[in-house]
């Protein structure tokens, strides 16, 4: 997918300087507990579905849009797992630098919506459902971190821990 117009306009003003963006990530499960992953076209790694917020767009709406654009599935965000500033600066091939605030949601498939994933844009080489115990390789390092955040969230929630809903310790 091409770079969004709003980013191109910002880049005209700031050049390659660091740009702070809000990203969203979707941990999408099917009825069998499998996780939807896409194989990224830029590096070949498998990753959770993700993307950036458009100006004025709600993060939950971004998750819905990205799942449809990248994997052809309709989802419903059910849980906000974490909001985390990524301390890594990403430098793209063209020299653009970006840092992200990641908003991580657990999503389920929408009733009556598209549920069979397909490559739906040029950002993915493949998409598919995978058992959490049998994930494909190579896997994007940020996906490994996000899977761990979901695991910790669920562990605390199952124990009735009120901190399951968000703790600052998740950011460390």
C-alpha positions as CSV (number, residue, x, y, z in Angstrom):
1,X,0.0,0.0,0.0
2,X,1.4,3.4,-0.8
3,X,2.4,5.9,1.8
4,X,-0.7,7.8,3.0
5,X,-1.1,11.3,1.6
6,X,-1.1,12.9,5.1
7,X,2.4,11.4,5.7
8,X,3.7,12.5,2.3
9,X,2.6,16.1,3.2
10,X,4.3,16.0,6.5
11,X,7.4,14.6,5.0
12,X,7.5,17.5,2.5
13,X,7.8,19.7,5.6
14,X,10.1,17.7,7.9
15,X,12.1,15.6,5.5
16,X,13.5,12.4,7.0
17,X,13.3,13.7,10.6
18,X,11.7,11.5,13.2
19,X,7.9,11.3,12.9
20,X,5.7,10.1,15.8
21,X,2.7,8.0,14.6
22,X,-0.1,6.0,16.2
23,X,-0.1,2.4,15.1
24,X,-2.6,-0.3,15.9
25,X,-2.2,-4.0,16.1
26,X,-4.9,-6.7,15.9
27,X,-4.6,-10.0,17.7
28,X,-7.4,-11.7,15.8
29,X,-8.6,-15.1,16.9
30,X,-11.0,-17.5,15.2
31,X,-13.4,-19.8,16.9
32,X,-10.7,-22.5,17.3
33,X,-8.3,-20.1,19.1
34,X,-6.0,-19.8,16.1
35,X,-4.3,-16.4,15.5
36,X,-4.3,-14.6,12.1
37,X,-0.9,-13.6,10.8
38,X,0.3,-12.0,7.6
39,X,3.7,-12.5,6.0
40,X,5.0,-9.0,5.3
41,X,6.1,-8.1,1.8
42,X,8.9,-5.8,3.1
43,X,10.9,-8.3,5.1
44,X,9.2,-11.8,4.7
45,X,8.5,-12.0,8.5
46,X,5.1,-13.2,9.8
47,X,3.3,-10.6,11.9
48,X,0.1,-9.7,13.5
49,X,-2.1,-7.4,11.4
50,X,-1.2,-3.8,12.0
51,X,-1.3,-0.3,10.5
52,X,-1.4,3.4,11.2
53,X,-4.2,5.7,12.3
54,X,-5.4,8.1,9.8
55,X,-6.0,11.6,11.1
56,X,-9.2,11.7,13.2
57,X,-9.7,8.0,13.0
58,X,-10.5,6.0,16.2
59,X,-7.9,3.3,16.9
60,X,-10.6,0.6,17.0
61,X,-11.8,1.7,13.6
62,X,-8.3,1.5,12.3
63,X,-8.0,-2.1,13.5
64,X,-11.3,-2.9,11.6
65,X,-10.0,-1.2,8.4
66,X,-6.5,-2.8,8.5
67,X,-7.9,-6.3,9.0
68,X,-10.1,-5.8,6.0
69,X,-7.4,-4.2,3.9
70,X,-4.6,-6.6,4.7
71,X,-6.3,-9.9,5.2
72,X,-9.8,-9.5,3.8
73,X,-11.5,-10.4,7.2
74,X,-14.2,-8.5,9.1
75,X,-13.4,-8.1,12.8
76,X,-14.8,-6.7,16.0
77,X,-12.3,-5.3,18.6
78,X,-13.3,-6.7,22.0
79,X,-10.4,-5.8,24.3
80,X,-7.8,-3.1,24.6
81,X,-4.8,-4.9,25.8
82,X,-2.1,-2.2,25.9
83,X,-1.0,1.2,24.8
84,X,2.8,1.3,24.5
85,X,5.3,3.7,23.2
86,X,7.9,1.8,21.1
87,X,11.3,2.9,22.1
88,X,12.8,1.8,18.7
89,X,13.3,4.3,16.0
90,X,12.4,2.8,12.6
91,X,14.5,4.0,9.7
92,X,13.0,3.1,6.3
93,X,15.0,2.4,3.1
94,X,14.4,6.0,1.9
95,X,15.8,7.4,5.1
96,X,12.5,8.4,6.8
97,X,12.5,7.9,10.5
98,X,9.4,7.0,12.5
99,X,8.6,6.0,16.0
100,X,5.2,4.5,17.0
101,X,2.7,4.5,19.8
102,X,1.2,1.0,19.5
103,X,-2.4,0.3,20.5
104,X,-3.0,-3.4,20.8
105,X,-6.5,-4.9,20.6
106,X,-7.8,-8.5,20.8
107,X,-10.4,-9.0,18.1
108,X,-12.9,-11.6,17.1
109,X,-14.3,-12.3,13.7
110,X,-17.5,-10.3,13.0
111,X,-20.7,-12.3,12.9
112,X,-21.8,-12.7,9.3
113,X,-18.6,-11.0,8.0
114,X,-15.7,-12.3,5.9
115,X,-13.8,-14.8,7.9
116,X,-11.6,-16.6,5.3
117,X,-8.3,-14.6,5.1
118,X,-6.8,-13.7,1.8
119,X,-3.9,-11.5,0.6
120,X,-5.9,-8.3,0.0
121,X,-3.1,-5.7,-0.7
122,X,0.5,-5.4,-1.6
123,X,1.7,-5.3,2.0
124,X,1.4,-9.1,2.5
125,X,2.8,-12.1,0.7
126,X,0.5,-14.6,2.5
127,X,-2.0,-14.7,5.4
128,X,-3.3,-17.5,7.5
129,X,-4.5,-18.9,10.8
130,X,-2.0,-20.5,13.1
131,X,-2.1,-22.2,16.5
132,X,-0.4,-20.1,19.2
133,X,1.7,-23.2,19.9
134,X,2.8,-23.6,16.3
135,X,3.7,-20.2,14.8
136,X,5.5,-19.9,11.5
137,X,9.0,-18.6,11.1
138,X,10.5,-16.1,10.7
139,X,8.3,-14.1,13.0
140,X,8.5,-10.3,13.4
141,X,10.2,-9.5,16.8
142,X,7.4,-6.9,17.6
143,X,4.8,-9.7,17.1
144,X,6.6,-11.9,19.7
145,X,6.5,-9.0,22.2
146,X,2.8,-8.3,21.5
147,X,1.9,-12.0,21.8
148,X,3.5,-11.9,25.3
149,X,1.5,-8.8,26.2
150,X,-1.7,-10.7,25.2
151,X,-0.6,-13.7,27.2
152,X,0.1,-11.6,30.3
153,X,-3.2,-9.7,30.0
154,X,-5.2,-13.0,29.8
155,X,-3.3,-14.5,32.7
156,X,-4.1,-11.6,34.9
157,X,-7.7,-11.3,33.7
158,X,-8.3,-15.1,34.4
159,X,-7.0,-14.6,37.9
160,X,-9.4,-11.7,38.5
161,X,-6.6,-9.2,38.7
162,X,-8.0,-5.7,38.1
163,X,-4.6,-4.7,36.7
164,X,-5.3,-6.9,33.7
165,X,-7.0,-3.9,32.1
166,X,-3.8,-1.9,31.9
167,X,-0.8,-1.4,34.1
168,X,2.2,0.9,33.6
169,X,4.5,-2.1,34.3
170,X,3.4,-3.4,30.9
171,X,5.4,-0.5,29.4
172,X,8.7,-1.6,30.9
